[in-house]
Amino acid sequence: MKLFLGFFKLKSSTISSFLLFFYAFSLFPFTVYFFVTNKCVLMEWEIFSASSTSMSLSLILDPIGISFSNVVCFISACVMLFSSSYMSGDVFLSRFVSLVMMFVLSMNLLVFIPNLAALLIGWDGLGIVSFALVIYYQNTKSLSAGMLTALANRIGDVMLLLSIGFCVIQGHWNVLFMWDSQFSPILIFCITVAGMTKSAQIPFSSWLPAAMAAPTPVSALVHSSTLVTAGVFLLIRFFPFLNSFEGFKVGLLFISVLTLLMAGIGANYEYDLKKVIALSTLSQLGVMMMSLSLGMPYLALFHLYTHALFKAMLFLCAGAIIHNNSNSQDLRQLGNLWSQMPLTVSCLNVANLALCGAPFMSGFYSKDLILETSVYSPCSLLMVILIFLATGMTAAYSVRLSVYSLWGHSNHLTLHQNFDEDIKITWAMIPLSIISIFTGKVLQMAVLEFDEILILPTSYKLLTISVILLGAWLAVVIWQSAQTSMTGDSKIMSFNSLMWFLAPLSTQPIIMIPLNSGASLFKSLDQGWLELFGGQGVFILSKKSTKINQAFQSKLISSFVMMMTTSAALMVFFMISMN
């Protein structure tokens, strides 16, 4: 009885975390079974049928969908457990939990529905709920970030709606049975742009760092396995159809490498802890898209899984640090955290090493294969140089983050208290850290599609490790020198720190022209000609005529005498003229 009553005293976040853990562990045997047998079950539920028209809902159970759902729900369970502590002082905790659960449900719908029209339930659900979560802290900055997120994602929604229209000629919307038609090039373009907007590729990248206005548990969920990976997942689902079009790979490779490079450079100029991690997500999304453009969808999925696990842990560690340091996110106000929060810092270092692609961490197995594929594939030398330059940047910003916040001098505020004894935070981070260490090797050994054998010279094999070590060494050398750590006002620094001016270009210029034209129309029409010839003009005219009438009527007696005299004179005149 006590246990039963105690269950109802638990917070809604703890209960939802328990439910998600239960679902994730229950689904795990099915994930293993589907990967071992490589089965694909397609279920179709006919809702109604009238004459020759039928409406049905399709569901697909395959290794990709079930494993993705498993990863999403496990990460969501850890995030909800973390938010039991992080959001404990929040008045509207139940509202927050409801929104996050709707977010997870939308992602699962997107994963299990292979029908392009029904896919919109999950796709639009993600867009709407993400807007509600970004504006959760109700202030002007959050509203601006939420609007930017919603409008950028709306482009993808429109593209998906257009692709539904172009699919009509096929007579169905099933993703698995797409075939070539005269609308195929436009259809492929629409689906690719939809995937690019959700996964924040150039030129739709500016919404991703702006979405950091959301609470940290939401950031952990959005940046690891839900919103940003929806675009990659859509392209993986459509890959056999997209691969039939020649220009798809070339265009996507160019855009993904640019995104990878831009995010890597931008993260090295950023001082906001959450934005550094957000830009690292952007660079890893570039890696996934690059893997797709090189014709390796399963490698992209492999990196998506490993990245989701260590990125969620990275955000949870960052959230614990921010929570303990009076909500300060500035790297320059942290430092010497390794002696104050040893467990959190250990988990953060595990995540950072996995992000860099350090040997035998989970990120190494997926990222190293993708980079080796880029060397092996017949793409240009310039692309390969840019890819490895961006990889070096990844190591550089990861080490820079550690140098500033973990190992550097203590720059805390005068009154602060750092500790990592909170059981809900530690129990959320420890499972993720253990899985982040072992999952790469286990997945590569167990899943045939995640294992590629590439025969390369030794120098090419060692190229990835050399670039990572060089990037880390440069970060230590450059960012510890006084000249570069000072903030400057140069145009190059502004160009790099503002994501190649994508952040201001995505907001002010787009809004400025309609606002200015609206203001000039308002002045010239509403306050100008329409006032002169419209209601105001009629009012002034009637006012003047009324005044004349009043002036005429105010001298009534004299007017009456004058009228009598005038009429008498006229009558006399008419009589004389008649005679």
Number of C-alpha atoms within 10 A of each C-alpha: 6 6 8 8 9 9 12 10 10 11 15 18 26 21 19 19 26 16 13 23 20 14 16 22 13 12 17 16 11 17 22 16 12 20 20 13 9 14 12 14 10 14 12 10 10 11 9 9 10 7 5 5 7 10 10 13 15 17 18 19 20 20 20 21 21 22 22 23 25 22 22 24 28 22 29 30 26 30 29 30 26 28 26 23 17 22 19 13 9 10 9 11 17 13 12 21 22 13 18 25 20 17 25 25 18 24 25 20 20 27 26 21 24 25 20 20 19 18 24 19 15 22 24 17 20 26 22 16 19 26 23 17 22 26 21 20 14 10 10 10 13 21 18 17 22 25 18 21 27 20 15 22 28 18 18 26 23 14 20 24 18 15 23 20 13 18 21 10 12 14 7 14 21 17 19 16 12 16 12 11 12 9 13 19 16 13 20 22 17 23 23 23 22 27 27 30 26 29 28 28 28 22 16 22 25 25 24 26 22 21 28 22 24 22 19 24 23 27 26 31 27 28 27 29 26 29 25 24 23 24 26 26 24 22 23 21 18 20 19 17 18 22 16 15 14 10 13 17 19 13 12 22 21 15 18 28 24 21 29 31 22 25 31 29 23 24 29 23 19 20 17 16 22 24 21 23 26 26 28 26 26 29 29 25 29 31 26 31 32 29 27 26 23 22 17 20 25 20 24 26 23 25 27 25 26 28 28 26 29 31 30 28 30 27 27 30 27 21 25 25 24 20 17 16 19 14 11 17 19 16 22 18 16 23 21 18 22 16 13 15 18 14 18 26 24 16 23 24 19 21 29 26 22 26 25 27 23 21 13 14 25 32 30 23 26 29 29 19 21 24 21 19 21 20 21 15 12 9 13 10 10 8 16 17 12 15 23 20 18 27 26 26 31 31 27 27 29 24 24 24 25 21 19 23 23 25 16 18 15 15 14 18 12 6 7 9 11 16 16 17 11 12 12 18 24 20 13 22 27 17 15 24 22 14 16 26 21 14 20 24 17 13 19 17 12 13 14 13 16 21 17 15 8 11 10 13 8 8 9 14 17 12 15 22 19 14 19 23 16 15 24 21 15 18 22 16 11 14 19 15 10 8 10 11 12 8 9 11 7 8 9 11 14 15 13 20 20 18 23 18 13 18 20 13 14 17 15 10 11 11 11 11 11 11 12 11 11 11 13 13 13 13 13 12 13 14 13 13 13 15 15 15 11 12 10 13 14 12 13 12 11 10 12 11 11 12 12 11 11 11 11 11 13 11 10 11 10 11 13 12 11 12 12 12 12 12 12 12 12 12 12 12 11 11 10 9 8 7 5
